[in-house]
Amino acid sequence: MRRLFRNIDWKRAAALGGIAFLVLILWDTRAVYPLKVLVVFFHEMSHGLAAIVTGGSVEEIQVVEEIGGVAWTRGGSRFLTLTAGYLGSLLWGGMILLYSARTGWDKAGAAVIGAVLLGVTVWLVRPVGSFGFAFGVGTGVVLIASGVWLSNDINELVLRVIGLTSCLYAVYDIKSDILDRPEIRSDARMLADHTGVPTLVWGLIWIVIALGAATVFVALASKRSRDSAYGVGSTRVGVSPSRAEDM
C-alpha cells in the first residue's frame, strides 16, 4: 500500500480531485447526463464482451434515455457475464484514466474509443433509430472528430473526465441498484438467483472491489511520470533495476 502512494504528483492528484468534485457537483444536471449514458454503454459492452470471451454471443444491446440498458446474450459463463457489468464499466474508466495520465497519445485514444463505440453501436445496438443507437453513433462520431481535429490537451481533459466519471458512476450504481434497492432486477439479483448467494452479499463484494480498484486507478494516474521523477535526460544514479519503474 505504501508503494502505491509513492511518487505521487500532488498537482496532478489535485487536478483529478478537482475534476471529480466538479462532476459530483453537476451530478444531477444535463451536463453530466451524457457521461452517465456513456458509462451505461461501457456496462452493457462489458456484459457482451464477457459472454463472447467465455464462448457465448451477443444478440443485441439496448440503451434507454432513462440511463439504463440491457445486453441480450446467449451461452458463455452466466456468472462472469453478470459480474462483468458494474466491474467492467469501472475497468473501462480506470484504463481510460491511466491511458490519459501515462501516455501522450490522447488524440489517438479519443479517436479509438469513438471508433469502438461507433462500431459496437452499428453492430449490436437495437433498434436502429432508437435513443441508444442515436447516442452511440453521435458520441462515437464526436469522439473521433475530437481525436482528429482538437488539441491533445483538450482530448486529455475529455479522457480524464470520461475515466473519472466511469469510476465514480460504477461505485454509485452498485450502491444505488444493489445496496439501496436490493429488490430490483439488477445484475446482483440475477446473480443471486444463479448462485444462491444473497443480493446484498454480491453488492457488498462488488462495492469493496470497486472502491479499492478506483483508489488504485486514481493513485496510479496521479503518479509522476518517469521523466519528471528522474529528470529528462538525466542518469539514474543509484536506482536498482527493481525500482526503475514507477508503480
Summary of the structure (lengths in Angstrom):
residues: 247
radius of gyration: 19.2
end to end distance: 10.6
largest distance: 61.3
contacts: 813
relative contact order: 0.15
helix: 68%
strand: 7%
